[in-house]
Amino acid sequence: MTVDSGNPGPVIWMTACIHGDEIAGTVIIQELFRLLKKEIQHGKVHAFPIVNPFGFEQKTRFIPYSREDLNRLFPGNERGSLGERIAAIIYNTIIDEHPDLVLDLHNDWIRSIPYTLLDQDYEFSTNPDMVKQIRDYAFALGFPVVKDTEHLAGSLTGRLIQNGIPALTLELGASNYVNEMNIETGVTAIFRLLQSIGMVKQAVGSSQLNFAHAKGRILQYSQMPLSSTSGIIRFYTGAGEMVKSGQMIARIYNVFGKKQESLYALDEGLVLGCSDTSLSFPGSPVMAFGVNGK
């Protein structure tokens, strides 16, 4: 998909549904393009609304025929596996346009808030101008900004950053179904970003979520503490809430109702989401947090 203002300006790429069950980004792109056809004034926007059509058709995160995670295969290989060939087409098409920014749209846990995820590779860039651009773009969206603490080899955003192209991952709430509030929030945030770089005259919509407590800060992603027991999780806080260090966040009970353990926040932070299941096992994540960097 492409919408071109016909005037000079930034070039933006958007991708969605790299994981085939993460469909909200596809709907956000559809809604954005309906608006941009009337509102864009400078530059142009391209999009791949469904990067993983095989996974989309079979409602799975992976490429079903090869069980590959497409977002671990970039920049791809034109003579490689099925996933590597798809990754090569996507990657080469994007870099041929020399975009000013790439937004890769994803979904997270069912009970989660939207947030902007910085690929760990941005920290190691030797291009200070690009690092500043990435940070500016991230804050312009208005979501909490969270730095990934795990290096994801072969991710689209990581490979683009390594190639000198600013890129961000947007986590936009639940997978598998369309949450209209998250769609509106995502469209509003991206339009706000496009306004900040002069591509549209004014923002549209209004976010129903308030992220003032995370404004101007880069948080670190954390899934600690993990469960140490098997059982049923009872949550005592939820997505979008702030927790203090030492605050109880959950308890785990066995099938007879006997408490197995209590879990406490290790740091002050923002709850990004809660596990999709209330069943735990030793080593399983219970919640995800954005915590202040050390």
N, C-alpha and C positions, 0 to 999 in steps of 0.2 A: 504494500500500500504506500502511496506517495501523495502528499499534498504540497504544492509549490506555489509560493506567493508571486513568483515572477520577478521579485526584487532581491537584490543582494542581501545576505544575512547568514546567520548560523545554519549549519546542517546538523540535524538531530536524527539519530536512529533509535527506534524502540523495538524490543523483542519481547515476546511472551510465550508461555507454554513450552519452554524448553523441557520442563517436566510435564508430561502429558495430562496429569490430573490437576494442574494448577491453571485454572481457566479464567480466573478473575481478570488477569492482565489482558487477556484477549478482549473481554468486554470493555475494559477501560480504553483500549486502543480504538475499538469501534466508536465509543462515545466521543473520544477526543477528535477523531477524524470528522465526525458529523459537525462538530463545532468549528474545527480548523478550516473547513471548506469556506466558511463565512468570515472567520475572524483573523486568519493569518495575514500578516502585512509584510513581513520580511523573512527571507530564508525559506527553507523547506524541511519537511519532516517525512522520514521513511519509517516503515514498520514491517516486521514479520509477525503477524498476529498469532500464528501457530508454528513454532519452530520444530516441534516434534509431532507431526501428524499421526504417526503410527501409535505413539503413546496416547494421544488424544482420542483416537478412535476406540482404543481398548481400555481407556480410563485408568492408565497406569503411569507412574512416574518415569519408568524406563522406556527404552525402545524394546518392545515386547519380543521381537524375533531374536535379538542378540543379548537381551538383558543388560544393555549398556546404559549408564547414566550419561546422557548427552552433555551435561554441564561439567564433565570431567575430561572431555575429549578435544577441546580447542587447543591449537588452531586447526586441528583435523588433518586428514591425509586423503588426497584425492584417489589414492589406490589402496586405501586401508579397509577397515571393517565398515559395515553399514553406517554405524554411528560416526565414525571418523570422516566418512565421505559427506554426510549431512553437515557435520561441523565445518568442514572445509568450504562448502558452498556458502554457508551463512557467514563465516568469518571473512572470506575473501570478498564477498559482496559488500560487506560493511566497510572494510578498510579501503576498498577501491574508491569510496566516496570521501575519504579523509574527513570524517565527521568531527564536529566540535564536541559532541557528547553522545554517549550511548546509554540508554536506560534499559536495564534488563528487569522485567517485571515477574515477580514470583509470588507464591503464597506460602504461608507458614501454618502453625497449628490452628485448630478450629477456634479456640479461645485465645486470640492474639490480637495485638494492635498493629497498625501499619508502622513501619520504620524503614529508614534508609540504611543500607549495609555497605560499609566501605570494605572493599577487598584488601586483604593484608598487603598485597603487592604495592598499593599506593604509597605506603610508608617507605619502601625501599627504592622508590624512583629517584633518579639523579636529576630530574627536571623539576626544579622548585616552582616554576610557573604552572606546570600541570598539576602539581600537588595543591597549589592554592586554588586553581580552577575547580578541582574536584571538591574541595572543602566548601567553596562558595556555592557551587551547584547543590551540594548536599543540604546546606543550611537554607537555601532558597526554597526548597520543597516544603519546609515547615514541619517535617516529621522528626521524631527523635533520630539522632545520627549515632550509629553503632558501628564500631570497628570489629571486624571478624578476627578472632584470635587464632583461628585455624587456617593454615595455608591450604587452599583447595587447588591442587594442581590440575590444570586444564580447564578452569572455569572461564567463561566468556569474558567477564569483566577483568579478571586477572590478566589474561592474555592480551586484551586490548590495552590495558595500562602499560604492560611491558613493551608494547609497540608504540607507546607515546600518545594514545588516544584516551581522553578522560572517560571514565565509565563508572556507573553506579548500579547497585542492585536495590530494587524496591521490594520489600516484603509487605504484602497487601492483604493480610488477614487470611481467612480460612481457604483451604483447598476444596475442590470437588463441587462446590456450589457457589452461586452468585449472591453475595451479601450486598444489597443495594447501598447501604450506608458506606461500605468500604469502596464501592465503585465511585460514588459521588466524592468521597474523600480523596481517592486517587486522582480522579480527573481534576479536581480543584487544585491539588498540590502541583501537578504537572503544568497546569495552565499558569499557576503562580510563577513557576520557574521560567516558562516561556515569556511571560511578561517581564521578568527581571532582566532578560537578555534582549529585549526589544523585538520579539517576534510577533507578539500580539499586543493590542493596545491596553487591554484591561483583563483582569482575572475574572473567572466565572465561578458561580456557586459559592458555597460557604461550608467549610469543614465543620462537622458536628463534634469533632474531637479536639480537646485542648491539650497541647503538649508544651505548655509554658514552662513546666518544671524541668524540661530537658533542653530548653532553648540555649543555643550558643555553646553547647558542650558536646564533645565526642565521647561516648560511652564505650565500654568494652563488653563484648558479648560473653555471657557465661551461662552454663547450665548447672553450676554447682550450687548447693550440694546435691549429689545423686542419692537415690534410695539405697539402703543397705539390706533391706528385707523384702520379702514377697508379701503381698496383701492388697488391701483396698485403700486408695488414697482419699483422704478428706482434705480439701483445699481450704485455707483460711485467708487467702488473699487472691486477687485476680488480675487479669491483664489490664494494664494502664494504671495500676496503683503503685505508689511509692512504698518501699519497705525500708526499715532501719536495720542496721547490723544487729544480729541477735534476735530479731523478731521471728516468732514462730510462723511458718508459712504453710505447713501441712503436717498431718499425722497419718500414719499407716496402721491399719488394723487387720487382724487375721479374720478368717471367715466366722469365727465365734464372737467377734467384737472385742477381742483383747488387743490393747494397744501394743504394736510392735516397735514403733519408734516415732519420735517427733523430729521434724526437720526445721532448721532455723536459718535465716538469711545470713550469709557470710559477710556481706557488705551492704552498705546503703545503695539502693538502686531502684530502677524502674522495672516492673514486671512486664516483660514483652509478651509472654504467653504461658499457658498451662498445657500440660501433656494432653494429647487427644484421648487418652484412656486413663481411667482411675484404677487400673490394675498395675501394680508395681512388681519389680523383681530386682534382685541385687545388681546395682550398677545402672539402673534405668534413670533417665532424666525425669524430673517432676515439673520443673518450671524453667523458663529462660529469662534472663535478666540483662539489662544494660546497666553496668556498674561504673562508677568513676574509675578512670585509669590510674594506675599506681605511678 
